[in-house]
Amino acid sequence: MRRANRKDEQELANDGLTYPDTEYFCKTRPVPVGPQFKAMEAVRNWARANSLAVQAFGTGCGAVELRPLMTARYDAYRYGITGSPTPRQSCVFVIGGYASVKTLKRIVVSYEQMQNPKFVVALGSCTVNGGMYWDSYNTINRIDHYIPVDLYVSGCMPRPEALLAGFVKLKELIKAGKCEGANRYIENLDWYKANQKRVIKNWNMPDYNW
Amino acid sequence: MKELFERLQALFAVTDFHQQRADLGFLSIPKDHAEMLIRHLRDHEGFTHLVFFTAVDYIEDGVFRLVYMLHNYGTKDTLGVHVDISRENATMTSIHELWEQAGLYQRELKEMFGIDFPGSPRLDEDFLLEGWDEIPPMRREFDTRAYAEATFFPREGRTKSDPRTHMREQLYPDPDQE
């Protein structure tokens, strides 16, 4: 992974903030994080894959599929998947179906507040191409234009089994070192920000929510 | 419910009574008398519950039809009050003093249809659409599909088929068989 050169590192504009808030948020641009020790990376990825903490943020109707996952019937704990209450304590963000523009703003805030390593699972056809809400005035079509997606689970709605299969696949991808969505987001931050600001008209938050 | 309508007719300029079910009726009233009628229904006829309050866009007639749905717990009757207001300069008397929750419906109507309710609390705050700068999206002249295609990066390659022709091709590939 490339570490951004000190010289070409620009500051974030933070245009949306007004006076008291401008003092509370820093303008430093986030940098991609590479492996600390190359030799250890396989072991670390194995460890990451086996302790997935899913953020408790239900967006859209897919959120109802997350609840049965934690119950005895589907029991996601078998796979080392657990829930976590806040963005900062979690590493998997499940986008549960359609995202309205109002929700997208909260998705961006929560996603940026999550600590590395972080992975995004997009659930349902609404996240792929808008699904049945593809011509709605308030529902975004492709979630991967706003935050990076590591894995899609298609269907409307996917059954909990499909989501479990998705988690198994996600673990394979993590172990193979292919879940670099967080770094992709930082490297293409300007593109993602331009897309986000195009739909979120009242941008009144910092350009990166540390 | 017919008796109720006759009682109301003596007092208000109510018209177009239409009974859809034994316990569900609709009537129309001009805009200026609507609030008085609704207040009368609540205080003297037992229609104490505001079920919902919404609008329908009749763009052909140039009106928004407001629908006040009221329920009487004593007789289990539901009465819909229709009020037509002009689409241009759409303004209506607020009923948030009769039911506090009507303020929330009025915020929604202001945002989705652009109908103004002077005096209603927090009317200009964003409700669902944050920072919306187009015409209100539930107005029928708003082209939601064109807006979505211009704004939300539609995925290429999305095709749409008419279910009727699609199924006919699937079931009867040979047109002569039909």
Interface residues (C-beta under 8 A of the other chain):
Chain A: S100 V101 K102 K105 V128 N129 G130 W134 D135 S136 Y137 N138 T139 I140 N141 R142 H145 N195 R198 V199 I200 K201 N202 W203
Chain B: D126 L128 L129 E130 G131 W132 D133 E134 P137 F142 T144 R145 Y147 A148 E149 T151 F152 F153 P154 R155 R158
